[in-house]
Amino acid sequence: MPRLGLIDYGMGNLHSVQRAFERLGAAVEPVHDGAAMAGCDALVLPGVGAFDPAMERLRESDLATALQRACAAGQPLLGICLGLQLLFEASDEGQATGLGLLAGRVRALPRTPGQPIPHMGWAPLLPVEPSPLLPADEPPAWVYFVHSYAADPTDPASVTAQVDWAGTPVTAAIWQGHIAACQFHPEKSGPVGEAMLARWLAWVGRS
């Protein structure tokens, strides 16, 4: 099984993500600096909280530069929740520049009467482009969301799944090159989420 580096910058639900991968047989090591990334087969960037403080912590620890370097070298990366948003160039949530690993901007969910923000709870994914994360032959997947913002990628072909927000489809999952990302929490999405993580691990093992 692949050896995973779990990026620890003080704003992620590391324990639940680590447990989810360990149940699948993966070796998971918390990563606090760039040097620790070199021995990993793939990286996982979780995240809970706000965009600007997260980017500040990534830059203070030099993890931002190390992540950019690792992705430029083709190291597989999975972003989860805020971890997806940090991969983009900027966010409506703040002023900080994102990692810029994916082109596009993170935008606030449109406000609609009767629809509370954040979007919290279970919702079905709307498949867009098949990917190793979400193959074309998979049955409908209900997954768990907690978010107030969603990515608006420059390349629409990078979107592998969307979710309906008050009649508007917004980005739920990304696959571009060696970068995968979920706006939802696969580690909290029961057997469906576990199957997604298992497929990602299998892809890492083949890449």
PyRosetta script that sets phi, psi and omega in degrees:
from pyrosetta import init, pose_from_sequence

init()
pose = pose_from_sequence("MPRLGLIDYGMGNLHSVQRAFERLGAAVEPVHDGAAMAGCDALVLPGVGAFDPAMERLRESDLATALQRACAAGQPLLGICLGLQLLFEASDEGQATGLGLLAGRVRALPRTPGQPIPHMGWAPLLPVEPSPLLPADEPPAWVYFVHSYAADPTDPASVTAQVDWAGTPVTAAIWQGHIAACQFHPEKSGPVGEAMLARWLAWVGRS")
pose.set_psi(1, 151.2)
pose.set_omega(1, -179.7)
pose.set_phi(2, -65.5)
pose.set_psi(2, 153.1)
pose.set_omega(2, 172.2)
pose.set_phi(3, -95.4)
pose.set_psi(3, 119.1)
pose.set_omega(3, -174.2)
pose.set_phi(4, -101.5)
pose.set_psi(4, 138.3)
pose.set_omega(4, 171.8)
pose.set_phi(5, -101.1)
pose.set_psi(5, 115.5)
pose.set_omega(5, -178.4)
pose.set_phi(6, -94.9)
pose.set_psi(6, 110.7)
pose.set_omega(6, -173.2)
pose.set_phi(7, -69.1)
pose.set_psi(7, 117.4)
pose.set_omega(7, -177.7)
pose.set_phi(8, -109.9)
pose.set_psi(8, 103.0)
pose.set_omega(8, 177.3)
pose.set_phi(9, -121.3)
pose.set_psi(9, 17.2)
pose.set_omega(9, 172.9)
pose.set_phi(10, 84.9)
pose.set_psi(10, 9.5)
pose.set_omega(10, -178.9)
pose.set_phi(11, -137.1)
pose.set_psi(11, 32.8)
pose.set_omega(11, -178.0)
pose.set_phi(12, -128.6)
pose.set_psi(12, 155.8)
pose.set_omega(12, 174.6)
pose.set_phi(13, -84.2)
pose.set_psi(13, 66.6)
pose.set_omega(13, -171.5)
pose.set_phi(14, -62.1)
pose.set_psi(14, -40.6)
pose.set_omega(14, -172.9)
pose.set_phi(15, -62.0)
pose.set_psi(15, -48.9)
pose.set_omega(15, -177.0)
pose.set_phi(16, -68.0)
pose.set_psi(16, -36.1)
pose.set_omega(16, 177.6)
pose.set_phi(17, -66.9)
pose.set_psi(17, -44.7)
pose.set_omega(17, 179.9)
pose.set_phi(18, -61.6)
pose.set_psi(18, -44.5)
pose.set_omega(18, -179.8)
pose.set_phi(19, -62.0)
pose.set_psi(19, -40.2)
pose.set_omega(19, -178.8)
pose.set_phi(20, -61.0)
pose.set_psi(20, -44.5)
pose.set_omega(20, 179.6)
pose.set_phi(21, -71.4)
pose.set_psi(21, -37.0)
pose.set_omega(21, 179.2)
pose.set_phi(22, -66.0)
pose.set_psi(22, -33.2)
pose.set_omega(22, 175.9)
pose.set_phi(23, -63.2)
pose.set_psi(23, -25.2)
pose.set_omega(23, 178.7)
pose.set_phi(24, -89.7)
pose.set_psi(24, 1.3)
pose.set_omega(24, 175.4)
pose.set_phi(25, 94.6)
pose.set_psi(25, 4.2)
pose.set_omega(25, -179.4)
pose.set_phi(26, -80.6)
pose.set_psi(26, 147.9)
pose.set_omega(26, 171.1)
pose.set_phi(27, -88.1)
pose.set_psi(27, 126.1)
pose.set_omega(27, -174.9)
pose.set_phi(28, -121.2)
pose.set_psi(28, 127.7)
pose.set_omega(28, 179.3)
pose.set_phi(29, -122.9)
pose.set_psi(29, 124.7)
pose.set_omega(29, 173.6)
pose.set_phi(30, -62.0)
pose.set_psi(30, 137.8)
pose.set_omega(30, -179.0)
pose.set_phi(31, -115.5)
pose.set_psi(31, 122.4)
pose.set_omega(31, -179.4)
pose.set_phi(32, -110.9)
pose.set_psi(32, -9.6)
pose.set_omega(32, -179.6)
pose.set_phi(33, -153.0)
pose.set_psi(33, 168.0)
pose.set_omega(33, -175.6)
pose.set_phi(34, -63.8)
pose.set_psi(34, -33.4)
pose.set_omega(34, -177.0)
pose.set_phi(35, -61.0)
pose.set_psi(35, -33.2)
pose.set_omega(35, -177.4)
pose.set_phi(36, -72.8)
pose.set_psi(36, -15.9)
pose.set_omega(36, -178.5)
pose.set_phi(37, -72.1)
pose.set_psi(37, -27.6)
pose.set_omega(37, -171.7)
pose.set_phi(38, -60.7)
pose.set_psi(38, -33.2)
pose.set_omega(38, -177.2)
pose.set_phi(39, -88.5)
pose.set_psi(39, 8.5)
pose.set_omega(39, -176.5)
pose.set_phi(40, -101.0)
pose.set_psi(40, 145.6)
pose.set_omega(40, 175.3)
pose.set_phi(41, -78.5)
pose.set_psi(41, -28.2)
pose.set_omega(41, -179.7)
pose.set_phi(42, -158.0)
pose.set_psi(42, 163.4)
pose.set_omega(42, -177.1)
pose.set_phi(43, -121.7)
pose.set_psi(43, 148.6)
pose.set_omega(43, 176.4)
pose.set_phi(44, -126.1)
pose.set_psi(44, 126.0)
pose.set_omega(44, 179.7)
pose.set_phi(45, -113.4)
pose.set_psi(45, 97.5)
pose.set_omega(45, 176.8)
pose.set_phi(46, -84.1)
pose.set_psi(46, -174.9)
pose.set_omega(46, 176.2)
pose.set_phi(47, 173.1)
pose.set_psi(47, 135.9)
pose.set_omega(47, 173.2)
pose.set_phi(48, -139.4)
pose.set_psi(48, 126.9)
pose.set_omega(48, 179.4)
pose.set_phi(49, 130.8)
pose.set_psi(49, -152.9)
pose.set_omega(49, -173.1)
pose.set_phi(50, -101.9)
pose.set_psi(50, 153.2)
pose.set_omega(50, -173.8)
pose.set_phi(51, -62.3)
pose.set_psi(51, -53.2)
pose.set_omega(51, -174.2)
pose.set_phi(52, -62.6)
pose.set_psi(52, -49.2)
pose.set_omega(52, 177.6)
pose.set_phi(53, -60.4)
pose.set_psi(53, -35.2)
pose.set_omega(53, 179.2)
pose.set_phi(54, -65.0)
pose.set_psi(54, -45.4)
pose.set_omega(54, 179.1)
pose.set_phi(55, -65.8)
pose.set_psi(55, -36.0)
pose.set_omega(55, 178.3)
pose.set_phi(56, -61.4)
pose.set_psi(56, -43.4)
pose.set_omega(56, -179.4)
pose.set_phi(57, -69.1)
pose.set_psi(57, -38.4)
pose.set_omega(57, 178.2)
pose.set_phi(58, -63.3)
pose.set_psi(58, -38.3)
pose.set_omega(58, -179.1)
pose.set_phi(59, -75.7)
pose.set_psi(59, -38.9)
pose.set_omega(59, 179.9)
pose.set_phi(60, -60.5)
pose.set_psi(60, -35.9)
pose.set_omega(60, -178.0)
pose.set_phi(61, -91.6)
pose.set_psi(61, 2.1)
pose.set_omega(61, -178.0)
pose.set_phi(62, 66.9)
pose.set_psi(62, 13.1)
pose.set_omega(62, 178.0)
pose.set_phi(63, -71.5)
pose.set_psi(63, -29.6)
pose.set_omega(63, -179.9)
pose.set_phi(64, -61.4)
pose.set_psi(64, -51.4)
pose.set_omega(64, 179.8)
pose.set_phi(65, -62.0)
pose.set_psi(65, -40.6)
pose.set_omega(65, -179.5)
pose.set_phi(66, -65.2)
pose.set_psi(66, -38.8)
pose.set_omega(66, 177.7)
pose.set_phi(67, -64.8)
pose.set_psi(67, -42.8)
pose.set_omega(67, 178.6)
pose.set_phi(68, -61.9)
pose.set_psi(68, -40.9)
pose.set_omega(68, 179.6)
pose.set_phi(69, -66.8)
pose.set_psi(69, -42.7)
pose.set_omega(69, -178.8)
pose.set_phi(70, -64.3)
pose.set_psi(70, -41.8)
pose.set_omega(70, -179.7)
pose.set_phi(71, -70.3)
pose.set_psi(71, -34.9)
pose.set_omega(71, 175.9)
pose.set_phi(72, -62.6)
pose.set_psi(72, -29.0)
pose.set_omega(72, 178.9)
pose.set_phi(73, -85.8)
pose.set_psi(73, -1.6)
pose.set_omega(73, 176.4)
pose.set_phi(74, 90.8)
pose.set_psi(74, 15.1)
pose.set_omega(74, 179.0)
pose.set_phi(75, -71.3)
pose.set_psi(75, 128.9)
pose.set_omega(75, 179.9)
pose.set_phi(76, -62.2)
pose.set_psi(76, 144.2)
pose.set_omega(76, -177.2)
pose.set_phi(77, -140.3)
pose.set_psi(77, 136.3)
pose.set_omega(77, 173.7)
pose.set_phi(78, -120.3)
pose.set_psi(78, 120.5)
pose.set_omega(78, 174.8)
pose.set_phi(79, -100.0)
pose.set_psi(79, 142.0)
pose.set_omega(79, -178.7)
pose.set_phi(80, -128.2)
pose.set_psi(80, 126.3)
pose.set_omega(80, 176.7)
pose.set_phi(81, 58.5)
pose.set_psi(81, -115.7)
pose.set_omega(81, 176.1)
pose.set_phi(82, -57.9)
pose.set_psi(82, -29.7)
pose.set_omega(82, 177.5)
pose.set_phi(83, -60.2)
pose.set_psi(83, -32.0)
pose.set_omega(83, 173.3)
pose.set_phi(84, -66.6)
pose.set_psi(84, -47.2)
pose.set_omega(84, -175.4)
pose.set_phi(85, -63.4)
pose.set_psi(85, -35.9)
pose.set_omega(85, -178.6)
pose.set_phi(86, -66.4)
pose.set_psi(86, -19.1)
pose.set_omega(86, -179.5)
pose.set_phi(87, -71.3)
pose.set_psi(87, -18.0)
pose.set_omega(87, -174.9)
pose.set_phi(88, -89.5)
pose.set_psi(88, 179.5)
pose.set_omega(88, -172.1)
pose.set_phi(89, -78.2)
pose.set_psi(89, -32.6)
pose.set_omega(89, -175.9)
pose.set_phi(90, -165.0)
pose.set_psi(90, 170.1)
pose.set_omega(90, -178.8)
pose.set_phi(91, -142.3)
pose.set_psi(91, 144.6)
pose.set_omega(91, 173.2)
pose.set_phi(92, -61.7)
pose.set_psi(92, -18.1)
pose.set_omega(92, -175.0)
pose.set_phi(93, -72.4)
pose.set_psi(93, -22.2)
pose.set_omega(93, -175.9)
pose.set_phi(94, -159.8)
pose.set_psi(94, -162.0)
pose.set_omega(94, -175.8)
pose.set_phi(95, -109.8)
pose.set_psi(95, -12.6)
pose.set_omega(95, -174.2)
pose.set_phi(96, -69.2)
pose.set_psi(96, 151.6)
pose.set_omega(96, 171.9)
pose.set_phi(97, -82.3)
pose.set_psi(97, 134.6)
pose.set_omega(97, 179.1)
pose.set_phi(98, -78.8)
pose.set_psi(98, -172.9)
pose.set_omega(98, -179.2)
pose.set_phi(99, -67.7)
pose.set_psi(99, -25.2)
pose.set_omega(99, 178.2)
pose.set_phi(100, 69.3)
pose.set_psi(100, 21.7)
pose.set_omega(100, 178.0)
pose.set_phi(101, -76.9)
pose.set_psi(101, -22.4)
pose.set_omega(101, 175.1)
pose.set_phi(102, -127.9)
pose.set_psi(102, 139.4)
pose.set_omega(102, -179.9)
pose.set_phi(103, -79.7)
pose.set_psi(103, 134.5)
pose.set_omega(103, 178.9)
pose.set_phi(104, 136.2)
pose.set_psi(104, -178.3)
pose.set_omega(104, -175.5)
pose.set_phi(105, -131.0)
pose.set_psi(105, 149.9)
pose.set_omega(105, 175.1)
pose.set_phi(106, -93.1)
pose.set_psi(106, 126.3)
pose.set_omega(106, -174.1)
pose.set_phi(107, -117.4)
pose.set_psi(107, 151.1)
pose.set_omega(107, 177.5)
pose.set_phi(108, -65.2)
pose.set_psi(108, 141.8)
pose.set_omega(108, 173.7)
pose.set_phi(109, -61.0)
pose.set_psi(109, 136.4)
pose.set_omega(109, 179.6)
pose.set_phi(110, -63.0)
pose.set_psi(110, 137.8)
pose.set_omega(110, 179.7)
pose.set_phi(111, -81.2)
pose.set_psi(111, 128.6)
pose.set_omega(111, -177.3)
pose.set_phi(112, -133.3)
pose.set_psi(112, 131.8)
pose.set_omega(112, 178.5)
pose.set_phi(113, -53.4)
pose.set_psi(113, 131.9)
pose.set_omega(113, 178.6)
pose.set_phi(114, 85.8)
pose.set_psi(114, -3.3)
pose.set_omega(114, 179.3)
pose.set_phi(115, -112.9)
pose.set_psi(115, 103.8)
pose.set_omega(115, -178.8)
pose.set_phi(116, -69.8)
pose.set_psi(116, 145.9)
pose.set_omega(116, 173.4)
pose.set_phi(117, -115.9)
pose.set_psi(117, 131.8)
pose.set_omega(117, 11.6)
pose.set_phi(118, -75.1)
pose.set_psi(118, 158.3)
pose.set_omega(118, 169.3)
pose.set_phi(119, -72.3)
pose.set_psi(119, 113.0)
pose.set_omega(119, -174.0)
pose.set_phi(120, -133.3)
pose.set_psi(120, 128.4)
pose.set_omega(120, 176.2)
pose.set_phi(121, 128.1)
pose.set_psi(121, -168.5)
pose.set_omega(121, -176.2)
pose.set_phi(122, -87.6)
pose.set_psi(122, 141.8)
pose.set_omega(122, 178.7)
pose.set_phi(123, -153.8)
pose.set_psi(123, 151.3)
pose.set_omega(123, 179.7)
pose.set_phi(124, -81.4)
pose.set_psi(124, 141.0)
pose.set_omega(124, 173.8)
pose.set_phi(125, -76.7)
pose.set_psi(125, 144.4)
pose.set_omega(125, 174.8)
pose.set_phi(126, -105.6)
pose.set_psi(126, 104.9)
pose.set_omega(126, -177.6)
pose.set_phi(127, -61.3)
pose.set_psi(127, 141.6)
pose.set_omega(127, 178.0)
pose.set_phi(128, -121.3)
pose.set_psi(128, -79.0)
pose.set_omega(128, 177.7)
pose.set_phi(129, -109.6)
pose.set_psi(129, 126.8)
pose.set_omega(129, 178.1)
pose.set_phi(130, -59.9)
pose.set_psi(130, 147.9)
pose.set_omega(130, 179.3)
pose.set_phi(131, -151.4)
pose.set_psi(131, 168.9)
pose.set_omega(131, 174.3)
pose.set_phi(132, -58.9)
pose.set_psi(132, -28.4)
pose.set_omega(132, 178.1)
pose.set_phi(133, -71.0)
pose.set_psi(133, -41.6)
pose.set_omega(133, -176.8)
pose.set_phi(134, -134.4)
pose.set_psi(134, 82.0)
pose.set_omega(134, -179.4)
pose.set_phi(135, -63.3)
pose.set_psi(135, 160.7)
pose.set_omega(135, -175.4)
pose.set_phi(136, -64.7)
pose.set_psi(136, -28.7)
pose.set_omega(136, -173.5)
pose.set_phi(137, -91.8)
pose.set_psi(137, 8.2)
pose.set_omega(137, -178.8)
pose.set_phi(138, -78.1)
pose.set_psi(138, 142.6)
pose.set_omega(138, 176.2)
pose.set_phi(139, -69.2)
pose.set_psi(139, 165.7)
pose.set_omega(139, 179.7)
pose.set_phi(140, -53.9)
pose.set_psi(140, 136.4)
pose.set_omega(140, -175.2)
pose.set_phi(141, -115.7)
pose.set_psi(141, 124.1)
pose.set_omega(141, 171.6)
pose.set_phi(142, -97.1)
pose.set_psi(142, 129.8)
pose.set_omega(142, -176.4)
pose.set_phi(143, -134.9)
pose.set_psi(143, 168.0)
pose.set_omega(143, -172.2)
pose.set_phi(144, -102.1)
pose.set_psi(144, 125.7)
pose.set_omega(144, -178.5)
pose.set_phi(145, -114.8)
pose.set_psi(145, 147.0)
pose.set_omega(145, 163.4)
pose.set_phi(146, -145.9)
pose.set_psi(146, 100.7)
pose.set_omega(146, -178.5)
pose.set_phi(147, -161.6)
pose.set_psi(147, 154.0)
pose.set_omega(147, 175.9)
pose.set_phi(148, -116.5)
pose.set_psi(148, -5.5)
pose.set_omega(148, -176.3)
pose.set_phi(149, -134.6)
pose.set_psi(149, 156.2)
pose.set_omega(149, 178.3)
pose.set_phi(150, -143.5)
pose.set_psi(150, 147.5)
pose.set_omega(150, -176.8)
pose.set_phi(151, -74.2)
pose.set_psi(151, 143.7)
pose.set_omega(151, 174.5)
pose.set_phi(152, -121.5)
pose.set_psi(152, 85.6)
pose.set_omega(152, -174.3)
pose.set_phi(153, -70.0)
pose.set_psi(153, 147.0)
pose.set_omega(153, 174.1)
pose.set_phi(154, -64.6)
pose.set_psi(154, -37.2)
pose.set_omega(154, -179.6)
pose.set_phi(155, -99.5)
pose.set_psi(155, 103.2)
pose.set_omega(155, -178.7)
pose.set_phi(156, -64.1)
pose.set_psi(156, -21.4)
pose.set_omega(156, 179.3)
pose.set_phi(157, -68.5)
pose.set_psi(157, -14.1)
pose.set_omega(157, 178.5)
pose.set_phi(158, -78.1)
pose.set_psi(158, -13.1)
pose.set_omega(158, -178.2)
pose.set_phi(159, -82.0)
pose.set_psi(159, 118.0)
pose.set_omega(159, 178.7)
pose.set_phi(160, -96.4)
pose.set_psi(160, -20.3)
pose.set_omega(160, 176.4)
pose.set_phi(161, -156.5)
pose.set_psi(161, 150.9)
pose.set_omega(161, 174.6)
pose.set_phi(162, -122.9)
pose.set_psi(162, 172.5)
pose.set_omega(162, 172.1)
pose.set_phi(163, -135.2)
pose.set_psi(163, 145.5)
pose.set_omega(163, 180.0)
pose.set_phi(164, -78.7)
pose.set_psi(164, 124.7)
pose.set_omega(164, 174.8)
pose.set_phi(165, -120.2)
pose.set_psi(165, 101.1)
pose.set_omega(165, 177.4)
pose.set_phi(166, 52.7)
pose.set_psi(166, 41.6)
pose.set_omega(166, 178.2)
pose.set_phi(167, 89.8)
pose.set_psi(167, -4.2)
pose.set_omega(167, 179.0)
pose.set_phi(168, -112.7)
pose.set_psi(168, 123.2)
pose.set_omega(168, 176.5)
pose.set_phi(169, -75.1)
pose.set_psi(169, 129.1)
pose.set_omega(169, 177.2)
pose.set_phi(170, -124.5)
pose.set_psi(170, 161.8)
pose.set_omega(170, -175.1)
pose.set_phi(171, -63.9)
pose.set_psi(171, 128.6)
pose.set_omega(171, 176.6)
pose.set_phi(172, -114.6)
pose.set_psi(172, -27.3)
pose.set_omega(172, -179.8)
pose.set_phi(173, -155.2)
pose.set_psi(173, 147.4)
pose.set_omega(173, -175.3)
pose.set_phi(174, -124.8)
pose.set_psi(174, 143.3)
pose.set_omega(174, 166.8)
pose.set_phi(175, -142.7)
pose.set_psi(175, 117.9)
pose.set_omega(175, 177.9)
pose.set_phi(176, -144.2)
pose.set_psi(176, 113.2)
pose.set_omega(176, -178.4)
pose.set_phi(177, 62.0)
pose.set_psi(177, -117.8)
pose.set_omega(177, -179.8)
pose.set_phi(178, -102.3)
pose.set_psi(178, 11.7)
pose.set_omega(178, -179.3)
pose.set_phi(179, -109.3)
pose.set_psi(179, 125.5)
pose.set_omega(179, 173.6)
pose.set_phi(180, -120.9)
pose.set_psi(180, 151.7)
pose.set_omega(180, 179.4)
pose.set_phi(181, -159.0)
pose.set_psi(181, 145.4)
pose.set_omega(181, -180.0)
pose.set_phi(182, -124.6)
pose.set_psi(182, 129.2)
pose.set_omega(182, 172.7)
pose.set_phi(183, -73.9)
pose.set_psi(183, -30.9)
pose.set_omega(183, 176.9)
pose.set_phi(184, -80.5)
pose.set_psi(184, 178.2)
pose.set_omega(184, 179.5)
pose.set_phi(185, -105.8)
pose.set_psi(185, 97.1)
pose.set_omega(185, 178.1)
pose.set_phi(186, -63.2)
pose.set_psi(186, -31.5)
pose.set_omega(186, -178.6)
pose.set_phi(187, -70.2)
pose.set_psi(187, -12.0)
pose.set_omega(187, 178.0)
pose.set_phi(188, -114.6)
pose.set_psi(188, 12.0)
pose.set_omega(188, -173.6)
pose.set_phi(189, -107.7)
pose.set_psi(189, 27.3)
pose.set_omega(189, 173.0)
pose.set_phi(190, 62.6)
pose.set_psi(190, -152.1)
pose.set_omega(190, -177.0)
pose.set_phi(191, -60.4)
pose.set_psi(191, -32.6)
pose.set_omega(191, 179.8)
pose.set_phi(192, -65.1)
pose.set_psi(192, -46.0)
pose.set_omega(192, 178.6)
pose.set_phi(193, -65.9)
pose.set_psi(193, -39.1)
pose.set_omega(193, 178.4)
pose.set_phi(194, -62.3)
pose.set_psi(194, -39.1)
pose.set_omega(194, 179.1)
pose.set_phi(195, -64.8)
pose.set_psi(195, -37.4)
pose.set_omega(195, 177.4)
pose.set_phi(196, -63.4)
pose.set_psi(196, -45.9)
pose.set_omega(196, 179.0)
pose.set_phi(197, -62.8)
pose.set_psi(197, -37.9)
pose.set_omega(197, 178.3)
pose.set_phi(198, -64.7)
pose.set_psi(198, -39.4)
pose.set_omega(198, 178.1)
pose.set_phi(199, -66.4)
pose.set_psi(199, -38.5)
pose.set_omega(199, 178.0)
pose.set_phi(200, -64.7)
pose.set_psi(200, -42.8)
pose.set_omega(200, 177.8)
pose.set_phi(201, -61.7)
pose.set_psi(201, -40.3)
pose.set_omega(201, 178.7)
pose.set_phi(202, -63.3)
pose.set_psi(202, -40.8)
pose.set_omega(202, 178.0)
pose.set_phi(203, -64.5)
pose.set_psi(203, -42.5)
pose.set_omega(203, 178.0)
pose.set_phi(204, -58.6)
pose.set_psi(204, -42.5)
pose.set_omega(204, -179.9)
pose.set_phi(205, -63.0)
pose.set_psi(205, -26.3)
pose.set_omega(205, 179.6)
pose.set_phi(206, -90.5)
pose.set_psi(206, -18.7)
pose.set_omega(206, -172.6)
pose.set_phi(207, -83.9)
pose.dump_pdb("model.pdb")
